[in-house]
Structures are given as C-alpha cells and as structure tokens.
Amino acid sequence: MSEVKPQQAQINIELDEATAEGIYSNLAIINHSASEFVLDFVCIMPGTPKARVKSRIVLTPQHAKRLLKAIGENIHRYESANGEIKDTEQPPIPLNFGPTGQA
C-alpha cells in the first residue's frame, strides 16, 4: 500500500512595487517585552543631525526565534558559497562618515 501524504496549504503572498524596492538600513535596534520583540531598522546618513526609523517589525517571541534560525541558516549557506563574512568592530554611534564633500 502506498502512503497518502497530506498536501500542504499554499499561501499566496502579494508584493507591491513600493515594498519590492526594499528599504536600506545600516542600523538595527532590538527591544523586547515578555510578549513581543520589536525590531527597528534605521538609516544613518552623513551630514544629517538625526536618523529616523525606516521600518518597524513586531514579532512574537516564537516568531523571533524562528527568524533567528532562518537568518542563521541563510548566513551558513551564504558563507558556504561566498566565504566567511568578516565581522568588524562595532562602530561608535553616531557613525562618523568623515568630512562632508561639496559639489
């Protein structure tokens, strides 16, 4: 007798143009409470006095742990194909981009 495997439900995910472009971030700030993790993605640019949160993601602790695992697996695959990602020293905040240029 052959086993009948249950079919997994498929989820259709839509991606609009604005979201598909993505948002650049060079700083992530992570906070948590007993019930959720909050990931704030920030872009710090030279010559600007303050930075703004560009995107905020709120996750349950279970989803945060799944995200950690998924990122770890993807970093492993990336490094297997491209070599080790070198971890540099943590830059001081605010980031120093050097002198601003003139046009």
Short mmCIF file of the C-alpha atoms (twelve columns), coordinates in Angstrom:
data_MODEL
# 
_entry.id   MODEL 
# 
loop_
_atom_site.group_PDB 
_atom_site.id 
_atom_site.type_symbol 
_atom_site.label_atom_id 
_atom_site.label_alt_id 
_atom_site.label_comp_id 
_atom_site.label_asym_id 
_atom_site.label_seq_id 
_atom_site.Cartn_x 
_atom_site.Cartn_y 
_atom_site.Cartn_z 
_atom_site.pdbx_PDB_model_num 
ATOM 1   C CA . MET A 1   0.000  0.000  0.000  1 
ATOM 2   C CA . SER A 2   1.225  3.474  -0.744 1 
ATOM 3   C CA . GLU A 3   1.117  6.257  1.783  1 
ATOM 4   C CA . VAL A 4   -1.059 9.234  1.026  1 
ATOM 5   C CA . LYS A 5   0.743  12.406 2.061  1 
ATOM 6   C CA . PRO A 6   -1.424 15.336 3.065  1 
ATOM 7   C CA . GLN A 7   -0.962 18.348 0.823  1 
ATOM 8   C CA . GLN A 8   0.379  21.483 2.426  1 
ATOM 9   C CA . ALA A 9   -1.807 24.535 2.101  1 
ATOM 10  C CA . GLN A 10  -0.312 27.152 -0.183 1 
ATOM 11  C CA . ILE A 11  -0.230 30.802 0.768  1 
ATOM 12  C CA . ASN A 12  -0.323 33.412 -1.954 1 
ATOM 13  C CA . ILE A 13  1.793  36.411 -0.986 1 
ATOM 14  C CA . GLU A 14  1.466  39.712 -2.812 1 
ATOM 15  C CA . LEU A 15  4.356  42.149 -3.055 1 
ATOM 16  C CA . ASP A 16  3.501  45.678 -4.178 1 
ATOM 17  C CA . GLU A 17  6.037  47.833 -6.044 1 
ATOM 18  C CA . ALA A 18  6.922  50.097 -3.114 1 
ATOM 19  C CA . THR A 19  7.584  47.150 -0.805 1 
ATOM 20  C CA . ALA A 20  9.505  45.286 -3.521 1 
ATOM 21  C CA . GLU A 21  12.019 48.162 -3.714 1 
ATOM 22  C CA . GLY A 22  13.033 47.499 -0.112 1 
ATOM 23  C CA . ILE A 23  14.365 49.920 2.475  1 
ATOM 24  C CA . TYR A 24  18.082 50.358 3.179  1 
ATOM 25  C CA . SER A 25  19.131 50.111 6.823  1 
ATOM 26  C CA . ASN A 26  22.603 50.332 8.349  1 
ATOM 27  C CA . LEU A 27  21.482 50.031 11.972 1 
ATOM 28  C CA . ALA A 28  19.029 47.725 13.735 1 
ATOM 29  C CA . ILE A 29  17.760 48.361 17.255 1 
ATOM 30  C CA . ILE A 30  16.104 45.431 19.008 1 
ATOM 31  C CA . ASN A 31  13.945 45.621 22.133 1 
ATOM 32  C CA . HIS A 32  11.618 43.112 23.754 1 
ATOM 33  C CA . SER A 33  8.941  42.673 26.358 1 
ATOM 34  C CA . ALA A 34  7.524  39.467 27.787 1 
ATOM 35  C CA . SER A 35  5.163  39.157 24.825 1 
ATOM 36  C CA . GLU A 36  6.927  40.645 21.789 1 
ATOM 37  C CA . PHE A 37  10.172 41.592 20.077 1 
ATOM 38  C CA . VAL A 38  10.436 44.959 18.326 1 
ATOM 39  C CA . LEU A 39  12.998 45.380 15.522 1 
ATOM 40  C CA . ASP A 40  13.583 48.972 14.414 1 
ATOM 41  C CA . PHE A 41  15.554 49.444 11.196 1 
ATOM 42  C CA . VAL A 42  17.324 52.799 10.900 1 
ATOM 43  C CA . CYS A 43  19.307 54.511 8.155  1 
ATOM 44  C CA . ILE A 44  22.012 56.889 9.379  1 
ATOM 45  C CA . MET A 45  23.370 59.168 6.663  1 
ATOM 46  C CA . PRO A 46  26.323 61.586 6.765  1 
ATOM 47  C CA . GLY A 47  25.574 65.225 7.429  1 
ATOM 48  C CA . THR A 48  22.155 64.607 8.929  1 
ATOM 49  C CA . PRO A 49  21.665 65.572 12.572 1 
ATOM 50  C CA . LYS A 50  19.306 62.718 13.387 1 
ATOM 51  C CA . ALA A 51  18.217 59.401 11.970 1 
ATOM 52  C CA . ARG A 52  14.703 58.042 11.602 1 
ATOM 53  C CA . VAL A 53  13.312 54.575 11.991 1 
ATOM 54  C CA . LYS A 54  12.568 53.455 8.431  1 
ATOM 55  C CA . SER A 55  10.733 50.265 9.329  1 
ATOM 56  C CA . ARG A 56  9.497  48.563 12.495 1 
ATOM 57  C CA . ILE A 57  8.750  44.858 12.734 1 
ATOM 58  C CA . VAL A 58  6.922  43.460 15.775 1 
ATOM 59  C CA . LEU A 59  7.206  39.700 16.375 1 
ATOM 60  C CA . THR A 60  6.070  37.188 18.960 1 
ATOM 61  C CA . PRO A 61  8.966  35.533 20.825 1 
ATOM 62  C CA . GLN A 62  8.295  32.307 18.889 1 
ATOM 63  C CA . HIS A 63  8.485  34.090 15.532 1 
ATOM 64  C CA . ALA A 64  11.618 35.974 16.644 1 
ATOM 65  C CA . LYS A 65  13.289 32.638 17.402 1 
ATOM 66  C CA . ARG A 66  12.218 31.242 14.008 1 
ATOM 67  C CA . LEU A 67  13.640 34.364 12.341 1 
ATOM 68  C CA . LEU A 68  16.940 33.884 14.203 1 
ATOM 69  C CA . LYS A 69  17.112 30.275 12.974 1 
ATOM 70  C CA . ALA A 70  16.241 31.246 9.382  1 
ATOM 71  C CA . ILE A 71  18.860 34.011 9.315  1 
ATOM 72  C CA . GLY A 72  21.465 31.628 10.765 1 
ATOM 73  C CA . GLU A 73  20.706 29.014 8.094  1 
ATOM 74  C CA . ASN A 74  20.904 31.625 5.328  1 
ATOM 75  C CA . ILE A 75  24.206 33.030 6.633  1 
ATOM 76  C CA . HIS A 76  25.600 29.477 6.669  1 
ATOM 77  C CA . ARG A 77  24.531 28.938 3.031  1 
ATOM 78  C CA . TYR A 78  25.911 32.354 2.023  1 
ATOM 79  C CA . GLU A 79  29.281 31.674 3.674  1 
ATOM 80  C CA . SER A 80  29.443 28.198 2.099  1 
ATOM 81  C CA . ALA A 81  29.075 29.801 -1.333 1 
ATOM 82  C CA . ASN A 82  30.951 33.089 -0.818 1 
ATOM 83  C CA . GLY A 83  33.338 32.675 2.106  1 
ATOM 84  C CA . GLU A 84  33.186 33.875 5.668  1 
ATOM 85  C CA . ILE A 85  31.547 37.207 6.413  1 
ATOM 86  C CA . LYS A 86  34.154 39.237 8.290  1 
ATOM 87  C CA . ASP A 87  32.791 40.808 11.461 1 
ATOM 88  C CA . THR A 88  34.287 44.253 12.024 1 
ATOM 89  C CA . GLU A 89  34.451 46.178 15.258 1 
ATOM 90  C CA . GLN A 90  31.238 47.847 16.352 1 
ATOM 91  C CA . PRO A 91  31.400 51.449 15.087 1 
ATOM 92  C CA . PRO A 92  30.612 54.177 17.601 1 
ATOM 93  C CA . ILE A 93  27.228 55.882 17.421 1 
ATOM 94  C CA . PRO A 94  26.892 58.351 15.805 1 
ATOM 95  C CA . LEU A 95  28.639 56.860 12.801 1 
ATOM 96  C CA . ASN A 96  31.479 59.052 11.572 1 
ATOM 97  C CA . PHE A 97  31.435 59.210 7.785  1 
ATOM 98  C CA . GLY A 98  34.282 61.735 7.650  1 
ATOM 99  C CA . PRO A 99  34.155 65.252 6.231  1 
ATOM 100 C CA . THR A 100 31.236 66.139 4.009  1 
ATOM 101 C CA . GLY A 101 32.023 66.978 0.418  1 
ATOM 102 C CA . GLN A 102 30.958 69.988 -1.603 1 
ATOM 103 C CA . ALA A 103 29.502 69.938 -5.077 1 
# 
